[in-house]
């Protein structure tokens, strides 16, 4: 099975500008191709991943990926999918965001070797261009009627669109032209919402290089859950690649909680597992769903890819400790990850260690009387161990690395005590 057949099998291809032409080109030679993202935040989230992972699949087949971070286009704002103008970011913010995103993308690609990835920032070739040059050399090749026919523009005409955002698609087209001329880039990959922007690049290349232009576009479908809801959102918001925003443990948990109806699709889209491995996991979903082998494989592959082996093992350790209740085996940094969203209580320097008083102060039990009952009934666990002594006084040894004590009331109600 060749690369395009593999992409079809995985459900990655949504639109192509010239299916037969691309197939012929890939059969003849290795190409350079690119995918870009605007640094509108200082981190990517998992909704950004599939186009870049697709670019990585091309690299595995001998092609050279060009990874573009839009330091210039990020200053303008893509009107795609927006009903109103974006808030403009400062140059400093965009460039700072770009640096953070570049570090995350470096985890996905190989930058060494014959087809090592290239990382570029469109600010480098855009910021010094004066407006007259832009209008004469670029703008004259893009017709107004052509622009108005784009969905991203047409959808905004009633609510209003500024000339700034109207120009976005021209800037992205200019990126494709620049990479075509300077890096022999023959194709752009993007999400299905980028079709209009990508084909503007094809049009610009065709206008400026009419006799030789051989450029292509490929887009990827919008990813949804089996129930039709948007992929990549949780109760806490987006699932970020930045470990300070979404910890590796939370990242791992997101994937391992994937529904049976979605897990095989996600294995195809997001992982580099072989067809045979995915098909075996698909059988497991049907025959032994309680084992959740597919979800574990998905969570392990994705956490390893984005955060590395050490972070993966730490996420697994936290998960197992929380499942078993053996939280004393965790380090302080692991507790910080695993208990990020549970209620917490900061004890002051005058705390004498009395457990009953702590349960009331931390609002774990509503009263001292109830606190004593909870303890004597075995409903209170300290660092995973049940306590039944209502006169218990916490010791220094109850503080994990001197920073935390974990109290559980009942089976699931955790509170993190901080010192």
Residue pairs with C-beta under 8 A, 6 or more apart in sequence:
1 9
1 275
2 26
2 27
3 26
3 57
3 58
3 61
4 13
4 22
4 23
4 26
6 57
6 275
7 13
7 54
7 57
9 268
9 275
10 268
10 269
11 221
11 265
11 268
11 269
12 50
12 54
12 57
12 220
12 221
12 268
12 269
13 218
13 219
13 220
14 192
14 219
14 220
14 221
15 192
15 195
15 217
15 218
15 219
16 22
16 216
16 217
16 218
16 219
17 199
17 202
17 216
17 217
17 218
18 216
21 214
21 216
22 187
22 216
22 218
25 31
25 186
25 214
25 216
26 63
30 62
30 63
30 64
30 115
31 63
31 64
31 184
31 185
31 186
31 187
32 63
32 64
32 65
32 66
32 118
32 179
32 183
32 184
32 185
32 186
33 55
33 58
33 63
33 64
33 65
33 66
33 185
33 186
33 187
33 188
33 189
34 55
34 65
34 66
34 67
34 68
34 120
34 175
34 176
34 179
34 185
34 187
34 188
34 189
35 51
35 52
35 54
35 55
35 65
35 66
35 67
35 68
35 188
35 189
35 190
36 67
36 68
36 69
36 70
36 73
36 122
36 172
36 175
36 188
36 190
37 44
37 48
37 52
37 68
37 69
37 70
37 101
38 69
38 70
38 73
38 74
38 77
38 78
39 69
39 70
39 71
39 74
39 94
39 95
39 97
39 98
39 100
39 101
40 74
40 77
40 86
40 89
40 97
41 97
42 96
42 97
42 100
42 101
42 242
43 100
43 101
43 104
43 240
43 241
43 242
43 245
44 101
44 104
44 105
44 240
44 241
45 232
45 238
45 239
45 240
45 241
46 231
46 232
46 238
46 239
46 240
46 241
46 254
47 223
47 231
47 232
47 238
49 241
49 270
50 191
50 220
50 223
50 269
50 270
51 189
51 190
51 191
51 220
52 67
52 105
52 108
53 108
53 269
53 270
53 272
54 189
54 218
54 220
55 65
55 67
55 109
55 189
56 65
56 108
56 109
56 272
57 272
58 65
58 189
59 65
59 109
59 110
59 115
59 117
60 272
62 115
63 115
64 115
64 116
64 117
64 118
65 109
65 115
65 117
65 118
66 117
66 118
66 120
66 179
66 183
66 185
67 105
67 109
67 117
67 118
67 119
67 120
68 120
68 121
68 122
68 175
68 179
69 98
69 101
69 102
69 105
69 119
69 120
69 121
69 122
70 98
70 121
70 122
70 123
70 172
70 175
71 94
71 95
71 98
71 121
71 122
71 123
71 124
72 121
72 122
72 123
72 126
72 127
72 171
73 122
73 168
73 171
73 172
73 175
74 89
74 94
74 97
74 98
75 88
75 89
75 91
75 94
75 123
76 88
76 164
76 165
76 167
76 168
76 171
77 85
77 86
77 88
77 164
77 165
77 168
78 86
78 152
78 165
78 168
78 172
78 197
79 152
79 153
79 156
79 161
79 165
79 166
79 168
80 152
80 193
80 194
80 196
80 197
81 152
81 193
82 156
83 155
83 156
83 159
84 159
84 160
85 160
85 161
85 162
85 164
85 165
86 165
88 164
89 97
94 123
95 123
98 121
98 123
100 242
102 119
102 121
104 241
104 242
104 306
105 119
106 119
107 305
107 306
107 307
107 308
108 305
108 306
109 117
110 116
110 117
111 117
111 119
118 183
120 179
122 171
122 175
122 178
125 178
126 171
126 174
138 170
138 173
138 174
138 177
138 204
139 170
141 203
141 204
141 207
141 208
142 170
142 173
142 200
142 203
142 204
146 200
146 203
147 153
147 166
147 169
147 170
147 200
148 154
148 157
150 169
150 196
150 200
151 195
151 196
152 169
152 193
152 196
152 197
153 161
153 166
153 169
153 196
156 165
168 197
169 196
169 197
169 200
170 200
170 204
172 197
172 198
172 200
172 201
173 197
173 200
173 201
173 203
173 204
174 201
174 204
175 201
176 185
176 188
176 198
176 201
176 202
176 204
176 205
176 215
177 201
177 204
177 205
177 208
179 185
180 186
180 205
180 209
180 213
180 215
185 215
186 214
186 215
186 216
187 215
187 216
187 217
187 218
188 198
188 201
188 215
188 216
188 217
188 218
189 218
189 219
189 220
190 197
190 198
190 217
190 219
190 220
191 219
191 220
191 222
192 219
192 220
192 221
192 222
193 222
194 219
195 217
195 219
198 217
198 219
199 217
201 215
201 217
202 213
202 215
202 216
202 217
205 213
205 215
206 213
206 215
223 231
223 232
223 269
224 230
224 231
225 231
225 259
225 261
225 262
226 259
226 261
226 262
227 261
232 238
232 239
233 239
234 254
236 341
238 246
239 246
239 250
239 251
239 254
240 246
241 306
243 251
243 307
243 311
246 254
247 337
247 340
248 303
248 307
248 311
248 312
248 314
248 315
248 337
249 314
249 315
249 318
249 319
249 334
249 337
249 338
249 340
250 337
250 340
251 302
251 303
251 306
251 307
251 315
252 299
252 300
252 302
252 303
252 312
252 315
252 316
252 319
253 299
253 315
253 319
254 299
255 266
255 295
255 298
255 299
255 302
255 303
256 292
256 295
256 296
256 298
256 299
256 319
257 295
258 266
258 295
258 298
260 285
260 289
260 294
263 281
263 285
263 294
263 295
263 298
264 278
264 281
264 282
264 285
264 294
266 298
267 273
267 278
267 281
267 294
267 297
267 298
267 301
268 278
270 298
270 301
270 302
271 278
271 297
271 298
271 301
271 302
272 301
273 281
273 297
273 301
277 297
281 293
281 294
281 297
282 294
284 291
284 293
284 294
285 293
285 294
299 315
300 312
300 316
303 311
303 312
303 315
304 312
307 315
314 334
314 337
315 337
317 329
317 330
317 334
318 330
318 334
318 337
318 338
320 326
321 327
321 329
321 330
321 334
321 338
322 338
325 381
325 384
325 408
326 384
327 335
327 338
327 383
327 384
327 406
328 383
328 384
328 385
328 400
330 338
330 400
331 400
331 401
332 400
332 401
332 403
332 404
335 400
335 403
335 404
335 406
335 416
336 404
339 404
339 406
339 414
339 416
342 414
342 415
342 416
343 362
343 363
343 414
343 415
343 416
344 415
344 416
344 417
344 418
345 358
345 361
345 362
345 363
345 415
345 416
345 417
345 418
346 418
346 419
347 358
347 361
347 417
347 418
347 419
351 358
352 393
353 393
353 394
353 395
354 393
354 394
355 371
355 375
355 380
355 382
355 387
355 390
355 392
355 393
355 394
356 368
356 371
356 372
356 375
356 390
357 368
358 364
358 394
358 407
358 417
359 365
359 371
359 374
359 375
359 380
359 407
359 409
360 366
360 367
360 368
360 371
362 407
362 415
362 417
364 371
364 374
364 380
364 407
364 409
364 413
364 415
365 371
365 374
365 409
371 390
372 390
374 380
374 409
375 387
375 388
375 389
375 390
375 392
376 388
376 390
378 386
378 388
379 409
379 410
380 386
380 387
380 407
380 408
380 409
381 387
381 407
381 408
382 392
382 394
382 398
382 405
382 406
382 407
383 398
383 400
383 405
383 406
384 406
384 408
394 405
396 402
398 405
399 405
399 419
400 406
402 419
403 418
403 419
404 416
404 417
404 418
404 419
405 416
405 417
405 419
406 414
406 415
406 416
406 417
407 414
407 415
407 417
408 414
408 415
409 415
